[in-house]
């Protein structure tokens, strides 16, 4: 690694214009190597925002007991899936880490003790989408884990503690899917242009209304909405990254949706841009 690159990774981040926040519906790992409207949507949103100093990603695929941030110079590309083509396992996304950002994130969070992790790297919830935003892997990336023991309200409040990073050129990305029920996937509809079960469309439409209205409480209390939400969110890990993104929204801050389509019945790719 060149000396100036190492210096950039270890010096404080300077104040910048407030960065937007993204929630990306990441869908299948195959989106990493396929050309479709969703990856085009990821690329397009990157053109609409300033290039960040660094990225902090909250991925559905890093659940831990306690809270951790990745803290290494060269995070490995993790292929945390099975049954996909060899081509997908050969993908590498060699973005550098950011040791200073990891330590600053740890210092900002007071709700819990944050551990510095030197073993995880970048899972597919992070690299499979970030590679479309910044294909040259020239933006440092760290990940913040999801504590599986904690409530949605806890995650929402924890996310609010890192809000100041937006003022330092950090692009905060939540990566998951707001409707995500793999057990009910309609495999025969995988190649259909757009197909969603009635309950998936119902849940997605209601979630979108709350998102666009800036009404976060019903989304934090997602278990209070009945069958369509329960089917849409059978386990919380793919939904919680949305709460991290929404928690960073300022009052009256612009919010928009993209990639808002259903896939294979029980999955939606709906993505959110804040700011």
N, C-alpha and C positions, 0 to 999 in steps of 0.2 A: 504494500500500500504506500502511495506517495505521502511524503511528510505533510504537504498542505491538506490532503484529504483527511489524515489523522487529526490534524489541528482543528479542522472544521467540525469533526465529530466530538471533540472534547471541550470546545469553548462555548460560553453561554450564547443562547439564541437572542438575537436582537429584536426589538419591538418592530412590528409591521402593521400594515392594514389588517383588520380582523379577517381571518380566513373563514371560508364557508365550512360547513359540516356536511358529511355525506352518510347516508345509510344505503348500502348497496345490497340488493337481492342477488346473492351469488349463484344460486341454483346448482346445477351439475358441475363437477370438476371439469367436464369436457368443454365448458365455456372457455377454459384457459387456452384451448387450441383450435376451437371451432370459430368460424366466421358467421355471425348471426346478428340479428337486430339488437340483442342485449349487449354484446361486446361493443357494437357500434355506439350504443347509448353510453357505455362507460367512457369510451374515447371522446365522445362529444362533450360530456360533462367536464372532462379534464381541460378542454379548450376554453371553457367558460370561466375558469377560476385561475387565480395567480398560481404560478408554480411554487409549491411549498418549500420551506427550509427542511422540513421533515414530516413524517407521517406517523401518527399513533393509530393503530388499528385494534378494534375490539372484535374478535372473531368468535363465531358460534362454536368453533372447533378447538378452543383452548379453555376447557373447564378445569378448575383446580380447587383444592381445599385451601382457602385463603386467597389472597390477591398477589399477583406477581407481574412484573414487567420484564421483557427480555432485555438483557444487558450484555451484549457481546458485539465485537467489531464486525464480524461477518456471520450473520445469522444463516443457518443452513435452510435450504428449501425442503420442507417436509412433505412427503407424499403420503398423506394420512388417509388412504382409501385403498380399495381393492377392486379387482374385476374390470379394470379399464385398460385400454390399449397401451402397449409399450411406449408409444410416442408421448403419452401423457406423463409417464414416469421419468422420461428423459428430460423433461422441462426443468430448467434451473432459473431461478430469479435471484441474481447475486447482488441485491441491494445491500448497502452497508447498514450496520446498526447505528445507534446514536447513544453513546454512554452518558453524555450529559443530559439528554432528554429523559433517559431512563431514571437518572438520579433526581432530576427536577420533578418528574411525575411522582416519584416516591415521596418527595418532600411536600408536594402540594396536597396529597391525600392524607387526611387526618382521621377519617372514619375507621381506619384499620392500619395495621403495619403492612407495608408493601415489601415483598421480597424481590431482590434482584436475581433474575434467572439467567443462567449461562448455558442452558441445555436445550431449550425449546426451539427457537428459530422462527420461521414463517410457515404457518400451516396453509392449506389450500384456501381457507376462508379469506386469507390475506393475499397471498401471491397470485391466485387465479384471477383476481379482479384488479389488483394494483398493477399487474403487468400490462394491462390494457390502458391504464391511465398514464403510466410512465414506463414505456417499453424499454428505455435505455437503462433502467434500474439505477438511476443516478440521484434518487432521492432517498435519504436514510429512512429506515422503517423500524419501529418497535411495536410490540404487541402488549396489550394489557389483558390479563386473563379474567375469566368469569368465575367468581366464587359460587360453586353450585349449592352451597349451604344457605345462601342469602336470599332475601325476598326481592321482588321487583322494585319495591319502594327503596330498599337499600341500594340497589344498583343505580337507580335514578339519582339518588342523593349523592352517591359516590362520584358519579359522572360530573355533577355540578362543581365538584371541587377542582376539576382540571380545566375549567372554562377559560382561565387566563392564558392557556397555551395557544388559544386562537389568536391572541395578540402578538404571538412570537413566531408567526409563520408556520404553525403546526396544523396540518390538515388531519382532523380527527375523523376516522371512518369506522362506522359500525357495519359489520358484514354478517348477514344472516338471510332469513326470508320471513316475511310477516305471516304468510300462510305456508306451512311446511309439515306435511304429513306423508312421509315416505312409505308407510305401510299401506296407504290407500292409493298410491300412484296408479293411474290407468296406463299400464305399459303399452297397450295397443294404441294409445293416443299420443305417444311420445313425439311423433312426427307431425301431429296435427298442428295447424297454424296457431290456434289458440283454443284451449279447452279447459274449462273449470267446472267442477261439481257445483251444484246450487249452493251448498253450504260454504264452499270455498269463496265463491263470488260474493255471497252475503257478508261473510266475515271481512273480506278484503274491502268491500265498499264501506262498511261501517268503520273499519280502521282508518281508511282514507279520509272520511269525514272528520273524525277526531283529530287526525294529523293536520289537516288543512285549517281546521278551526282553532288550532293551538290548544285543544282540550286534552291535556295529557292524563288527567286522573283516571278516566275510563280505560285508558291503555295500560296504565300501571295496574289497575284492578281488572286485568283481562279475564280472570277466572269468574267474574260476576255476570257474564253476558250469555250464558247458556250454551246450547249444543254446537252452534256453528263455530264459535270461538274455541270451544273445547276440542273440536275436530281439527281446527286450523292450527292450534298450538298444543299438540299432545304432550310435548315436553318444551320447556321454556328457552332452551339455549339459542335457538335460531331467532327468537323474538326479542330477547333481552338487548342485543346490540341496537335495535331500534330505540329503546328507552335511553341508551347512552347518547345517541344522537339528539333525541328530542330534549333531553335535559340541558343541552347546551344552547338551545334556542333562546334568544333574547326577546323581550317584549316587542311586538309589532315587527319582528324580523320576517322577511319574505321567506316563503317555503313553497317548493314546487315538487312535482312528481315526474318520474320518467320510467321507462321500461315497465309500464303498468299493464302487464298481461299475465294470464294464467298459463301454466304448462302442465300437461299430463294429469289434469283433473284436480290434484290436491297440492299444488305448489303455485305461488305467485312470485313474479320477479320484481314486483313493485319496489321502486327505489326513491329516495328522498334527497333533495338538496335544500339545505338551510343556508340562507345568506347569499 
